[in-house]
Amino acid sequence: MDLSKKTPENIELMIEEIKTKLRMASGAAMQASAFSVEQYEDIQDIHDLVMKKNNLSISEVESLVTELGRLRRQS
């Protein structure tokens, strides 16, 4: 997978991998379509961090979910 390209498909892939890794119970609330390509670098940074770690503490998960919530498009 080539995450160097800022595409909606790559955003979707990264969001799905983040949700899986974080074991998000409310994953349905975190739809890839809620994110803009303008936030690509921020999403990629979160994705890279999540994928590097074997285990995440509860506080780390909460912080990451909060940050993803901040990046979501406001409707």
QUIUR-V710558 format. One record per run of one state. SS is the DSSP state (helix for helix, strand for strand, loop for the rest). FROM is the first residue (numbers start at 1). TO is the last residue. If there is no record, write none. Layout:
ss = {SS	SS}
from = {FROM	FROM}
to = {TO	TO}
This chain:
ss = {loop	helix	loop	helix	loop	helix	loop	helix	loop	helix	loop}
from = {1	8	23	27	30	32	35	37	53	58	72}
to = {7	22	26	29	31	34	36	52	57	71	75}
